[in-house]
Amino acid sequence: MGDVERILARVALRSSRPRDLAGLRDALGTLPELQQILAGIDSPLLEQLAREAGAHPEAHALLTAAIVPSPPALLRDGGVFAAGYDADLDELRRISEHSDEALVELEARERERTGFANLRFGYNRVQGYYIE
């Protein structure tokens, strides 16, 4: 289990990184087992720790659904959020990875919408995307 106190401090300061969130997810996942272990020990301080730690299943479920199992070190590297977590993000990924198909679909929709049969969308390295 990672240093949960440090991770939570970074979350509170809005400076957490993807791996911090994955560490928090993993720590939250081990809390129920840790509480069972602590419950079997006859120590008032450990019993108090088990009670105060809680289980936080909602936060664990959210982080499990949102963050990939092994995220990159930095958010700017991309690939942090799991597929299926957000439909809009999934659509943007699909467009990014299959831009040729997205361009053909857009061209067909715009041809139908405008009624211009010879409308063309294209891309070149000099000008980028263009409409002809």
C-alpha positions as a Markdown table, in Angstrom:
| # | Residue | x | y | z |
|---|---|---|---|---|
| 1 | Met | 0.0 | 0.0 | 0.0 |
| 2 | Gly | 1.3 | 3.4 | -1.0 |
| 3 | Asp | 1.6 | 6.4 | 1.3 |
| 4 | Val | -2.1 | 7.3 | 1.4 |
| 5 | Glu | -1.6 | 10.4 | 3.5 |
| 6 | Arg | 0.8 | 11.9 | 0.9 |
| 7 | Ile | -1.5 | 10.9 | -2.0 |
| 8 | Leu | -4.5 | 12.5 | -0.3 |
| 9 | Ala | -2.5 | 15.7 | 0.4 |
| 10 | Arg | -1.7 | 15.8 | -3.4 |
| 11 | Val | -5.3 | 15.3 | -4.2 |
| 12 | Ala | -6.4 | 18.0 | -1.9 |
| 13 | Leu | -3.8 | 20.4 | -3.4 |
| 14 | Arg | -4.9 | 19.4 | -6.9 |
| 15 | Ser | -1.4 | 18.3 | -7.8 |
| 16 | Ser | -2.0 | 14.5 | -7.9 |
| 17 | Arg | -0.7 | 12.5 | -10.8 |
| 18 | Pro | -2.3 | 9.5 | -12.5 |
| 19 | Arg | -0.1 | 7.1 | -10.6 |
| 20 | Asp | -1.1 | 8.7 | -7.3 |
| 21 | Leu | -4.8 | 8.1 | -8.2 |
| 22 | Ala | -3.9 | 4.5 | -9.1 |
| 23 | Gly | -2.1 | 4.1 | -5.8 |
| 24 | Leu | -5.2 | 5.5 | -3.9 |
| 25 | Arg | -7.4 | 3.1 | -5.9 |
| 26 | Asp | -5.2 | 0.1 | -4.9 |
| 27 | Ala | -5.1 | 1.3 | -1.2 |
| 28 | Leu | -8.9 | 1.6 | -1.1 |
| 29 | Gly | -9.2 | -1.8 | -2.5 |
| 30 | Thr | -7.1 | -3.3 | 0.3 |
| 31 | Leu | -9.0 | -1.5 | 3.1 |
| 32 | Pro | -11.6 | -4.2 | 3.7 |
| 33 | Glu | -9.0 | -6.9 | 4.0 |
| 34 | Leu | -6.9 | -4.7 | 6.3 |
| 35 | Gln | -9.9 | -4.1 | 8.5 |
| 36 | Gln | -10.5 | -7.8 | 8.9 |
| 37 | Ile | -6.9 | -8.4 | 9.9 |
| 38 | Leu | -7.0 | -5.5 | 12.4 |
| 39 | Ala | -10.3 | -6.7 | 13.8 |
| 40 | Gly | -8.6 | -10.0 | 14.9 |
| 41 | Ile | -6.0 | -8.2 | 16.9 |
| 42 | Asp | -6.7 | -7.3 | 20.6 |
| 43 | Ser | -5.5 | -3.7 | 20.6 |
| 44 | Pro | -7.7 | -0.6 | 21.3 |
| 45 | Leu | -5.6 | 1.6 | 19.0 |
| 46 | Leu | -5.7 | -0.8 | 16.1 |
| 47 | Glu | -9.5 | -1.3 | 16.6 |
| 48 | Gln | -9.9 | 2.5 | 16.5 |
| 49 | Leu | -7.7 | 2.6 | 13.3 |
| 50 | Ala | -9.9 | 0.0 | 11.6 |
| 51 | Arg | -13.1 | 1.9 | 12.5 |
| 52 | Glu | -11.7 | 5.3 | 11.4 |
| 53 | Ala | -10.2 | 4.0 | 8.1 |
| 54 | Gly | -13.7 | 3.1 | 6.7 |
| 55 | Ala | -14.1 | 1.2 | 3.4 |
| 56 | His | -15.0 | 3.9 | 0.9 |
| 57 | Pro | -16.5 | 1.6 | -1.8 |
| 58 | Glu | -17.8 | 4.4 | -3.9 |
| 59 | Ala | -14.4 | 6.1 | -4.3 |
| 60 | His | -12.8 | 2.7 | -5.0 |
| 61 | Ala | -15.5 | 1.9 | -7.6 |
| 62 | Leu | -15.1 | 5.3 | -9.3 |
| 63 | Leu | -11.3 | 5.1 | -9.5 |
| 64 | Thr | -11.5 | 1.5 | -10.7 |
| 65 | Ala | -13.8 | 2.5 | -13.5 |
| 66 | Ala | -12.0 | 5.7 | -14.4 |
| 67 | Ile | -8.3 | 5.0 | -14.3 |
| 68 | Val | -6.5 | 2.3 | -16.4 |
| 69 | Pro | -4.7 | -0.4 | -14.4 |
| 70 | Ser | -1.3 | 0.9 | -15.0 |
| 71 | Pro | -1.4 | 4.7 | -15.9 |
| 72 | Pro | 1.4 | 6.8 | -17.2 |
| 73 | Ala | 3.4 | 9.0 | -14.9 |
| 74 | Leu | 2.0 | 12.3 | -16.3 |
| 75 | Leu | -1.4 | 13.3 | -17.4 |
| 76 | Arg | -0.1 | 14.9 | -20.6 |
| 77 | Asp | 1.2 | 11.5 | -21.7 |
| 78 | Gly | -2.4 | 10.4 | -22.2 |
| 79 | Gly | -4.0 | 7.0 | -21.8 |
| 80 | Val | -5.0 | 7.7 | -18.2 |
| 81 | Phe | -8.8 | 7.2 | -18.4 |
| 82 | Ala | -10.2 | 3.7 | -19.0 |
| 83 | Ala | -12.2 | 2.9 | -22.2 |
| 84 | Gly | -15.9 | 3.0 | -21.4 |
| 85 | Tyr | -15.6 | 5.5 | -18.6 |
| 86 | Asp | -16.8 | 8.5 | -20.7 |
| 87 | Ala | -18.6 | 8.1 | -24.0 |
| 88 | Asp | -17.5 | 11.5 | -25.3 |
| 89 | Leu | -13.8 | 10.7 | -24.6 |
| 90 | Asp | -14.3 | 7.3 | -26.3 |
| 91 | Glu | -15.7 | 9.0 | -29.4 |
| 92 | Leu | -12.7 | 11.5 | -29.5 |
| 93 | Arg | -10.3 | 8.6 | -29.2 |
| 94 | Arg | -12.0 | 6.8 | -32.0 |
| 95 | Ile | -11.8 | 9.9 | -34.2 |
| 96 | Ser | -8.2 | 10.3 | -33.3 |
| 97 | Glu | -7.2 | 6.7 | -34.0 |
| 98 | His | -9.4 | 6.4 | -37.1 |
| 99 | Ser | -9.4 | 9.9 | -38.6 |
| 100 | Asp | -9.7 | 8.6 | -42.1 |
| 101 | Glu | -13.0 | 6.9 | -41.3 |
| 102 | Ala | -14.3 | 9.9 | -39.4 |
| 103 | Leu | -13.4 | 12.2 | -42.3 |
| 104 | Val | -15.3 | 10.0 | -44.8 |
| 105 | Glu | -18.3 | 9.9 | -42.4 |
| 106 | Leu | -18.3 | 13.7 | -42.0 |
| 107 | Glu | -18.0 | 14.1 | -45.8 |
| 108 | Ala | -21.0 | 11.9 | -46.4 |
| 109 | Arg | -23.1 | 13.7 | -43.7 |
| 110 | Glu | -22.2 | 17.1 | -45.2 |
| 111 | Arg | -22.9 | 16.0 | -48.7 |
| 112 | Glu | -26.4 | 14.9 | -47.7 |
| 113 | Arg | -27.0 | 18.0 | -45.5 |
| 114 | Thr | -25.9 | 20.6 | -48.1 |
| 115 | Gly | -26.9 | 18.7 | -51.3 |
| 116 | Phe | -23.5 | 19.3 | -52.9 |
| 117 | Ala | -22.7 | 16.0 | -54.6 |
| 118 | Asn | -19.1 | 17.0 | -55.4 |
| 119 | Leu | -18.2 | 18.2 | -51.8 |
| 120 | Arg | -14.9 | 16.8 | -50.7 |
| 121 | Phe | -13.0 | 16.8 | -47.4 |
| 122 | Gly | -9.3 | 16.1 | -47.4 |
| 123 | Tyr | -6.0 | 16.5 | -45.6 |
| 124 | Asn | -2.5 | 17.4 | -46.6 |
| 125 | Arg | 0.6 | 18.1 | -44.6 |
| 126 | Val | 0.9 | 21.7 | -45.8 |
| 127 | Gln | -2.6 | 23.0 | -45.1 |
| 128 | Gly | -4.1 | 20.4 | -42.8 |
| 129 | Tyr | -7.8 | 19.5 | -43.2 |
| 130 | Tyr | -9.7 | 21.3 | -46.0 |
| 131 | Ile | -13.1 | 21.4 | -47.7 |
| 132 | Glu | -13.3 | 21.5 | -51.4 |
